Amino acid sequence: MKKALLTAAAVLTLNATAAFAAPINDLTQSQTAIGLGSNVFYLEHKLTDSFTLGLQNVDRTGSNMDDIYGQFKLNGQLRGIIGSRDVDFGSKLYLGMAVNGPVAPEWNGYAALIAGSEFKEVQIGANYKITHNVDLNLDYHSFMPDEGKSRSDVGIGATLKF
């Protein structure tokens, strides 16, 4: 059953057209996560018990965005986020918050909000634990630039933790 879910997740991930950002992952210290979707690639590493460093590339229609970010664990379920987004027109700093926690057996839900000088972004989703080191991610993502058209999508992806 789990192999069938993993195969279905991989097929859906490669065929999905929605763009979405990295999910909020629960990592242990020194653990790395790598994730892939049709329009996103990300890599995160938990350097200390309270700090995770991440890189992501999101290819949205007409725009390619590269982020480097840090997540600071503020308490058990709350994180502060600081990052820099390199978009076609230059780099922009952003700040944000995220909250995550269990919502059902094998499901961990999350919500995140980040904002910079020229955009806001909201993501709500859940990670389903397929195996001890593979998660399926489902999310709703809304990107709202100060100039231009906002975009909201539903996404699916997979994460490998090692």
C-alpha angles and dihedrals in degrees: 000000000000091000090053091050091049092049091048091048092051093049093047092046093054093045099042116112099194121103118225140163132242114295122237103265130196106226131173120230111289091013121132128208126199120188136186138191134156093274104019141063123179140174125194132179126188103222097179136005089270106031133066123182119206144183125195139174119202120185108203123177106284095358137070116203127194119189134189112189146165128216118206117200105228096177137333096303107010126085134182117217130204123175151148122236119202108204128172090272098047144288123310129189120225140186130203152153133234134189126194140171146141116299100172138348108305091002125106116185129202145179126198136182124188128176135186135176092278107025149030126209132192127189129182120179152125137239118218114207107228095170134351090278106024125076132183112216127207120182151159113225131187123189115192116185118193088233123033134021124327117231130204125186143169113230143191128197146151132239129201117200123198 
